[in-house]
Amino acid sequence: MSQHPTDRPGAPALGPLGQIRIGDRAARTLTTELARHAGPKTALLVGASADSLVLAEALDALLPGDKLTVVAADAGVAGHLATLGSFLAERVKVVDDLAAAEAADLVIVAEPVVGSGEEARNTVEQLSKYVAEGGLLIIAAVALPGLSGGATDELDRIAARQGVGSDLVLRNTPPVRVHRLRFTDVDPAVAAKLSPAFRPSSVPLYGTMNIDSNGVAAAGIALGAAAFLKATRPKSKAWVLPALLAAPVAAFFRDPEREVPADPSAVVASADGKVLSVEHIYDERFADEEFLRVAVFLSVFDVHVNRAPVAGKVVDYFVEDGGYANAMKPEAEHNVAAYTVLETPDRSRVVVAQRTGLIARRIVQRAPIGALLAKGERFGLIRFGSRTDVYLPADKAEALVAPGDRVSGGSTVIARLR
């Protein structure tokens, strides 16, 4: 039986081996920050065994100039790495104890943390000392609190203070929630080095087509309602309606992969749809300056996943109350809206407004304050017909679209920054 990392002095309290499985999607979620960073970067992987999928994903993510230190969970890690060639030998160091490691840009915990809330708190406190300035601690907890002994609730509380993003991985045994914690400020310029992150909220269907997890849930509810009606009213045809609705409801939440332009000056559309207006306005809520605003209307047939128009750091997020007017009408200006404020690498402010419409009543935003977003990265969605506005600094932006144009989120260039 392999030695567990908590059996050695100086190692954090991690989950017991053999009871919690980190599958492919959870491993990819734990290592996505390593995979998306163009580098050079340093990483510290804590508690990985020789057959760990998290270790395999971390090794795949390494680029020339990167450095990875592995705090091994068993003696087989060093032997396993020795068989993988000189490329990794130059970039990976294996240590038996956390005390032998140095601070890194990314500290990744290979196993979910279980135990009491105090043990989880001590684990985070211990590992935070190894996170470099502006870096991240990436740590998972069992998503079913009853199995974690209090660790799940405590990590949720810590994430509420220090978290810059969390992902729920349902396709794991048991489900886990991956938290990204930051303890010091980070320069927005780092966002320019990132590619869009893998998120388990995008569920693969076929080829380059995904479906947002909200769509999986909505289709499941529709099919569940159909099954319930079929069982309780076997002579009725009422079950047919929810059964027929399941497919179109799921299709509404489709989430295709998009090719994001590499040009650093390009601003991409934040959503699919038709350009309603391109205008210069003042809005003191964001800054005392003039903005170029591009408003896009999303019909119920458009993709409703929202994407970051530029690379940057989320520095503010707020929701303003209002009505539910038709998103194509001027009154939609005063609809319920969520505002995500990004600070770009050159310290400009770019804002994305997710506005509800006549039918839309639910805005999803998954990028908390402090999160770094790559250009074209998914950060939320609006359910059903709606409108998405992008505010750009007017003195730096040149519009490349006009009212009536069709745009695709994450790929159509709507403006260029000077």
C-alpha positions in Angstrom: 0.0 0.0 0.0 1.4 3.4 -0.9 2.3 5.9 1.8 -0.1 8.7 2.2 1.4 12.3 2.2 0.0 13.0 5.7 2.1 10.2 7.1 5.2 12.4 6.7 6.1 15.5 8.7 5.3 18.8 7.0 2.6 17.6 4.7 -1.0 18.9 4.6 -4.0 16.9 5.6 -5.4 15.5 2.3 -8.1 13.0 1.5 -7.5 9.3 2.1 -6.2 7.4 -0.9 -8.6 4.9 -2.4 -11.8 6.6 -1.1 -12.0 9.5 -3.5 -11.2 9.2 -7.1 -10.0 12.2 -9.2 -11.2 11.4 -12.7 -10.3 13.0 -16.0 -12.5 16.1 -15.8 -11.5 16.8 -12.2 -7.8 16.4 -13.0 -8.2 18.7 -16.0 -10.0 21.3 -13.9 -7.3 21.2 -11.2 -4.6 21.8 -13.8 -6.3 24.2 -16.1 -4.5 27.2 -14.8 -1.2 25.5 -15.5 -2.3 24.5 -19.0 -3.6 27.9 -20.0 -0.6 30.0 -18.9 1.9 30.6 -21.7 4.7 30.9 -19.1 7.3 30.8 -18.1 5.8 29.6 -14.8 6.5 27.6 -11.7 4.1 25.0 -10.2 4.0 23.0 -7.0 2.0 19.7 -7.1 1.2 18.4 -3.6 0.3 14.8 -2.8 0.5 13.2 -6.3 1.0 9.4 -6.7 2.7 7.8 -9.7 -0.7 6.9 -11.3 -2.3 10.3 -10.5 -4.3 11.8 -13.4 -3.5 15.2 -12.0 0.2 14.5 -12.3 -0.3 13.3 -15.9 -2.3 16.5 -16.8 0.4 18.7 -15.1 3.2 17.0 -17.1 1.3 17.5 -20.3 0.9 21.2 -19.6 4.6 21.9 -19.2 6.3 24.2 -21.7 10.0 25.1 -22.2 11.0 27.3 -19.3 8.4 25.9 -16.9 9.4 24.3 -13.6 7.3 21.8 -11.7 8.0 20.5 -8.2 6.1 17.4 -7.1 5.7 16.5 -3.4 5.3 12.8 -4.0 2.7 10.6 -2.3 4.6 7.5 -2.9 8.1 6.3 -3.9 7.0 5.4 -7.4 6.7 9.0 -8.6 10.4 9.5 -9.1 10.8 6.2 -10.9 7.8 7.0 -13.1 9.2 10.4 -14.1 12.6 8.8 -14.9 11.1 6.9 -17.7 9.6 10.0 -19.4 12.7 11.4 -21.0 15.1 14.4 -20.7 12.5 17.1 -21.5 10.7 16.5 -18.2 13.8 15.6 -16.3 15.0 19.2 -16.8 11.7 20.7 -15.7 10.4 18.4 -12.9 11.8 17.9 -9.4 10.5 15.4 -6.9 10.7 15.9 -3.2 9.5 13.8 -0.3 8.5 16.6 1.9 6.7 19.9 1.5 9.4 21.6 3.5 11.8 20.9 0.7 9.7 22.8 -1.8 9.9 26.5 -2.8 7.2 29.0 -3.5 5.5 28.7 -6.9 3.1 30.6 -9.1 0.6 27.7 -8.9 0.2 25.4 -6.0 -2.1 22.4 -6.9 -3.3 19.9 -4.4 -3.7 16.5 -6.1 -6.3 15.1 -3.7 -9.5 16.5 -2.3 -9.1 17.8 1.3 -11.2 16.0 3.9 -11.4 16.0 7.6 -12.6 18.7 10.1 -13.0 22.3 9.3 -10.0 23.1 11.4 -7.8 20.6 9.5 -8.9 22.2 6.2 -8.2 25.7 7.5 -4.7 24.6 8.6 -4.1 22.9 5.3 -4.9 26.2 3.4 -2.8 28.2 5.8 0.2 25.9 5.4 0.0 25.8 1.6 -0.6 29.5 1.2 3.0 30.1 2.4 4.1 28.4 -0.8 2.1 30.6 -3.2 4.2 33.2 -4.9 3.1 36.9 -5.2 -0.1 37.0 -7.3 -0.2 33.2 -7.6 -3.0 30.7 -6.9 -3.7 27.8 -4.6 -5.9 25.3 -6.4 -7.6 22.9 -4.1 -10.6 20.6 -4.3 -13.2 19.5 -1.7 -15.8 16.8 -1.9 -19.0 18.5 -3.1 -21.1 16.4 -0.7 -20.4 17.9 2.8 -21.4 14.8 4.6 -18.5 12.9 3.2 -15.8 15.5 4.0 -16.1 15.8 7.8 -16.5 19.6 7.7 -13.7 20.4 5.2 -16.1 21.3 2.4 -18.0 23.9 4.4 -14.7 25.5 5.7 -13.2 25.6 2.2 -16.4 27.3 0.9 -16.0 29.9 3.6 -12.4 30.5 2.7 -13.3 30.7 -1.0 -15.9 33.4 -0.2 -13.0 35.6 1.1 -10.0 34.5 -1.0 -11.6 32.8 -4.0 -11.3 34.0 -7.6 -13.3 31.1 -9.1 -14.8 27.7 -8.3 -15.9 24.9 -10.5 -18.2 22.0 -9.7 -17.2 18.7 -11.3 -20.2 16.5 -11.2 -18.7 13.8 -13.3 -16.4 12.5 -10.6 -16.8 9.9 -7.9 -17.8 11.6 -5.7 -18.4 15.0 -7.2 -15.9 17.6 -6.2 -15.6 21.4 -6.2 -12.3 23.0 -7.3 -11.5 26.3 -5.7 -8.9 28.8 -6.9 -7.6 30.9 -4.1 -5.5 34.1 -4.3 -3.9 35.7 -1.3 -2.1 38.7 -2.9 -2.9 41.0 -5.7 -2.1 40.1 -9.3 -1.1 42.4 -12.3 -3.8 42.4 -15.0 -1.0 42.0 -17.5 -0.9 38.3 -16.6 -4.2 37.9 -18.3 -2.6 38.6 -21.6 -0.5 35.4 -21.2 -3.6 33.2 -20.7 -5.7 31.2 -23.1 -9.4 30.5 -22.2 -9.6 28.1 -19.4 -11.2 24.7 -19.4 -14.4 24.7 -17.4 -16.5 21.7 -16.5 -19.6 23.8 -17.0 -19.1 23.2 -20.7 -20.2 19.6 -21.3 -18.9 18.1 -24.5 -21.5 16.8 -27.0 -19.7 16.2 -30.3 -16.8 17.7 -32.2 -16.5 21.3 -31.2 -20.0 21.6 -29.7 -20.6 21.7 -26.0 -23.7 22.3 -23.9 -23.6 24.5 -20.8 -24.4 22.6 -17.6 -27.5 24.7 -17.2 -28.8 23.1 -20.3 -28.1 19.6 -19.0 -30.1 20.5 -15.9 -33.0 22.0 -17.9 -33.2 19.0 -20.2 -33.1 16.7 -17.2 -36.0 18.6 -15.6 -38.1 18.4 -18.8 -37.4 14.6 -19.2 -38.1 14.1 -15.5 -41.4 15.9 -15.8 -42.3 13.7 -18.8 -41.4 10.5 -16.9 -43.5 11.7 -13.9 -46.5 12.4 -16.0 -46.2 9.2 -17.9 -46.1 7.2 -14.6 -48.9 9.1 -12.8 -51.2 9.6 -15.8 -50.5 6.6 -18.1 -53.6 7.2 -20.2 -52.8 10.9 -20.8 -50.6 12.3 -23.5 -49.5 15.2 -21.3 -46.1 13.7 -21.0 -45.4 14.4 -24.7 -45.1 18.1 -24.3 -42.2 18.2 -21.8 -40.5 15.3 -23.7 -40.6 17.3 -26.9 -39.3 20.4 -25.1 -36.2 18.7 -23.7 -34.2 18.9 -27.0 -34.9 22.6 -27.9 -34.4 23.7 -24.3 -31.0 21.9 -24.3 -30.1 23.4 -27.7 -30.7 26.9 -26.3 -27.7 26.3 -24.0 -25.4 25.1 -26.7 -21.8 26.3 -26.2 -19.6 25.9 -29.3 -15.8 26.2 -29.2 -14.7 29.4 -30.9 -11.4 30.5 -32.6 -10.3 33.6 -30.7 -8.2 36.1 -32.8 -4.6 36.3 -31.7 -4.3 40.1 -32.4 -3.8 41.7 -29.0 -5.6 44.9 -30.1 -8.7 43.1 -31.3 -11.9 43.3 -29.1 -14.2 40.3 -29.7 -18.0 40.2 -29.3 -19.2 39.1 -25.9 -22.2 37.3 -27.3 -23.8 36.0 -30.5 -26.5 38.2 -32.0 -27.3 41.3 -34.0 -25.7 44.7 -33.3 -28.4 47.1 -32.1 -26.3 50.2 -31.7 -22.8 51.6 -31.7 -22.6 54.9 -29.8 -20.5 57.1 -27.6 -21.8 57.6 -24.0 -20.8 58.7 -20.6 -21.3 56.5 -17.6 -19.8 57.7 -14.3 -20.5 54.2 -12.7 -17.4 52.9 -14.4 -15.1 55.9 -14.9 -15.2 59.7 -15.5 -14.6 59.3 -19.3 -16.4 58.7 -22.5 -17.1 55.1 -23.6 -17.8 53.5 -27.0 -20.7 51.1 -26.4 -21.6 48.2 -28.7 -25.0 46.7 -27.9 -25.9 43.2 -29.2 -29.4 41.7 -29.2 -29.6 37.9 -28.6 -32.8 36.2 -29.8 -33.8 32.9 -28.4 -32.1 31.2 -31.3 -28.7 32.7 -30.6 -25.9 31.2 -28.4 -26.3 32.8 -25.0 -22.9 32.0 -23.5 -21.1 35.3 -22.7 -17.3 35.7 -23.3 -14.7 38.2 -22.3 -14.2 40.8 -25.1 -10.6 41.5 -23.9 -8.1 39.9 -21.5 -8.1 41.5 -18.1 -8.8 41.2 -14.4 -12.3 41.4 -12.9 -12.1 44.5 -10.6 -15.9 45.0 -10.0 -19.2 43.2 -10.4 -22.6 44.5 -9.5 -26.3 43.9 -10.4 -28.8 46.7 -10.9 -32.5 46.2 -10.5 -34.9 47.2 -13.3 -37.6 46.0 -15.6 -38.0 43.3 -18.3 -38.7 45.2 -21.4 -38.1 43.7 -24.9 -34.3 43.7 -25.3 -34.6 45.3 -28.8 -36.4 48.4 -27.5 -34.8 51.5 -26.0 -36.5 50.8 -22.6 -34.2 47.8 -22.2 -31.6 50.3 -21.1 -33.3 50.1 -17.7 -33.7 46.4 -17.5 -32.2 44.3 -14.8 -28.5 44.0 -15.6 -25.3 42.6 -14.3 -22.1 44.6 -14.9 -18.6 42.9 -15.0 -15.8 45.5 -15.0 -12.4 44.4 -16.4 -9.1 46.1 -16.0 -6.9 45.5 -19.0 -3.2 45.1 -19.1 -2.8 48.8 -20.0 -5.0 49.7 -17.0 -8.1 50.7 -19.1 -11.6 49.8 -18.0 -13.8 47.6 -20.2 -17.3 46.7 -19.1 -19.7 43.9 -20.1 -23.4 44.4 -19.3 -25.5 41.3 -19.3 -29.1 42.7 -19.7 -32.3 40.7 -19.2 -35.0 40.9 -21.8 -38.7 40.3 -22.1 -38.3 36.5 -21.5 -34.9 36.3 -19.8 -35.1 36.3 -16.0 -31.8 34.8 -15.0 -28.2 36.0 -15.4 -25.3 33.7 -14.7 -21.9 35.2 -14.0 -19.0 32.9 -13.1 -16.1 35.3 -12.8 -15.8 36.8 -9.3 -13.8 39.9 -8.5 -10.1 39.1 -8.7 -10.5 36.5 -11.5 -8.3 36.8 -14.6 -10.1 36.3 -17.9 -8.4 35.5 -21.2 -9.9 37.2 -24.3 -12.8 35.0 -25.6 -13.1 33.1 -22.3 -16.5 32.0 -21.1 -17.6 33.8 -18.0 -21.4 33.5 -17.9 -24.7 33.3 -19.8 -28.2 34.8 -19.9 -31.2 32.5 -20.1 -33.4 33.2 -23.2 -33.8 36.4 -25.2 -31.6 39.3 -23.9 -28.9 41.9 -24.7 -25.2 42.2 -24.0 -23.4 45.5 -24.1 -19.6 46.1 -24.3 -18.2 49.4 -23.0 -14.8 50.4 -24.3 -12.7 53.5 -23.6 -13.7 55.9 -26.5 -10.3 57.5 -26.8 -8.6 54.1 -27.4 -11.3 52.2 -29.4 -12.2 52.1 -33.0 -15.5 50.4 -33.9 -15.4 47.8 -36.6 -19.1 46.8 -36.7 -22.4 48.7 -37.4 -26.0 48.3 -36.4 -27.6 45.3 -38.2 -24.3 43.3 -38.3 -24.3 39.7 -37.1 -21.6 38.8 -34.6 -20.3 35.6 -32.9 -19.2 35.7 -29.3 -15.4 35.2 -28.9 -14.5 35.3 -32.6 -16.0 38.4 -34.3 -13.8 41.5 -33.9 -16.2 44.3 -33.0 -13.5 47.0 -32.3 -9.8 47.6 -32.2 -7.9 49.2 -29.3 -5.2 51.7 -30.1 
